[in-house]
Amino acid sequence: MVYYCTNLNVIPPQELFTRGTDVEEWIQEFMTYMNVNGITSNKKEILITHMDKTCRTLMRAHQYSGDDNYAFAEAIDLMRKLF
């Protein structure tokens, strides 16, 4: 994915995350999207909404920390383990 300096609104990864998606590549694209757009809150929920129904259900079944940043790190770690 190519990003230009003049592009202030980088779009999220084009595809919803599915079990067949390369986890590391998708996470990298998603993290770039979050950083470029300055998204700092509700990161875990934004991450989960960019998944297909099956993956979303698996991710929501897990109990996360109350701290938003720690919960986001837990979600990324869980993605790496599950998929």
C-alpha positions in Angstrom: 0.0 0.0 0.0 1.4 3.4 -1.0 0.7 6.5 1.1 1.4 10.0 -0.2 2.2 13.0 2.0 -0.8 14.9 0.7 -3.2 12.1 1.6 -4.5 13.2 5.0 -7.3 10.6 5.3 -5.7 7.2 4.7 -8.4 4.6 4.3 -8.4 1.3 6.4 -7.3 -1.9 4.8 -9.6 -2.6 1.8 -10.7 -6.0 2.9 -12.3 -7.1 6.1 -10.0 -9.3 8.1 -10.9 -13.0 7.5 -9.2 -16.3 8.5 -7.5 -16.4 5.1 -5.9 -12.9 5.5 -2.1 -12.6 6.2 -2.3 -11.4 9.8 1.0 -9.5 10.0 0.5 -7.6 6.7 -3.1 -6.7 7.7 -2.1 -5.5 11.2 0.7 -3.4 9.7 -1.8 -1.7 7.2 -4.3 -1.2 10.0 -1.7 0.3 12.4 -0.6 2.7 9.6 -4.2 3.7 9.2 -4.6 4.3 12.9 -1.4 6.3 13.2 -1.9 8.5 10.2 -5.4 9.4 11.1 -4.5 10.1 14.8 -6.9 7.5 16.2 -6.2 7.1 19.9 -9.4 5.9 21.5 -11.6 2.9 21.0 -8.8 1.2 19.0 -9.9 -2.3 20.0 -13.5 -1.7 18.9 -12.4 -0.1 15.6 -10.1 -3.1 15.0 -12.9 -5.6 15.6 -15.4 -3.8 13.4 -13.0 -4.3 10.5 -13.4 -8.1 10.7 -15.8 -10.5 9.1 -18.6 -11.9 11.2 -16.7 -15.1 12.2 -13.6 -13.4 13.3 -15.6 -10.6 15.1 -17.5 -13.2 17.1 -14.2 -15.0 18.1 -12.6 -11.7 19.1 -15.6 -10.5 21.1 -15.8 -13.7 23.1 -12.5 -12.8 24.8 -12.5 -10.6 28.0 -10.2 -7.6 27.6 -8.6 -5.2 30.1 -10.5 -2.0 31.0 -7.6 0.1 29.8 -8.1 1.0 26.1 -4.4 0.8 25.1 -3.8 -2.5 26.9 -7.0 -4.0 25.5 -5.9 -3.0 22.0 -2.5 -4.8 22.6 -4.4 -7.8 23.9 -6.6 -7.9 20.8 -3.6 -7.7 18.4 -1.9 -10.5 20.4 -5.1 -12.6 20.3 -5.3 -12.1 16.5 -1.8 -13.4 16.1 -2.6 -16.5 18.2 -6.0 -17.3 16.7 -5.4 -16.6 13.0 
